[in-house]
Amino acid sequence: MDEEPERYRVEFASGTAASVEKRRSFRDHERHDIEPDLPGWPPGPAFAVRGVFGRLGRYALTVLTALLMLPLYVLASALGSPASPDKRGRLEERENEVDDFPVLWAGVGETARTLPWQLDPSRRPWRMVTEIELADELVRITAYEDTARGNRFVSWGGGEKAPGSEAVLWSLARKDIASAEIKQFSMAEADFKISFRDGSWARLTTTSSDCAQRIVELLCARRLDRTQP
C-alpha cells in the first residue's frame, strides 16, 4: 500500500534584513522585475529596497519589540517553555538577501514562473493556507481555507479545512527538480530554495527549521534515488 504523501505549509519567503524586511521581489536572470509579466497574477505591493532612514526605523522597531517581549521570554524560560526569540543564520548571498530579495528567479518560459500566485501572502485571501505535497513522483502545491484564521495575522488554533475549499494549484514531476537547500539567512532557518532543471528557482518558507529540513531531505533523497545506477 502506497504511503500518504507528506504535506507542509509553505509560501514565498520574505526578507529579514532591514533593507528588505517583509518584502520580496520576482526577477529574471538579468534581475529585471517580472511581476507584470506573470500571467493571471493580481496586483501586489511594489518592491523597493529601504533607504537609510527606512532601515533605521526597522532597527528601532526590532529593538523595541525585543525589549517588550523580553519579560515574556524570561517567564516562559522559568516555566520550562521552549519559547525563545527567533534567530537567523549567517548571510549567504548579500545580493539576494540584503540588496534585493528575489523569491522567484526565472527567464521566459521557465518552470519557476508557473508557480501559483497564491504562494504570495500579500496577494492571497487571508484565510487561505498553501501547502507543498511530496509524493514519490510528483510535487504539488495545494490550498485550502483554514477555519481558524481570524485575520491575516491571527490564528486561534484548532482550525480545520473548510468543506470544499481544497484545491490543487500546481504540480510538477520530481524529475524536473534539480536540487533543494536550506537558506540559513532566515528566521529560525525556515527558508529553503528549490532549483529546477531549467535553471530557474524559488525561495519558499515553512513553519519551522524542522519542517524545512524535512522538505529538503525528502527532495534531495528522492532526487538521489533516481540518479543511482
PyMOL commands that set and color helices and strands:
alter all, ss='L'
color gray80, all
select helices_A, chain A and resi 35-37+52-78+94-97+111-114+117-119+174-176+209-227
alter helices_A, ss='H'
color red, helices_A
select strands_A, chain A and resi 6-9+11-12+25-27+102-105+128-134+138-145+167-173+177-183+191-196+201-205
alter strands_A, ss='S'
color yellow, strands_A
deselect
rebuild
show_as cartoon
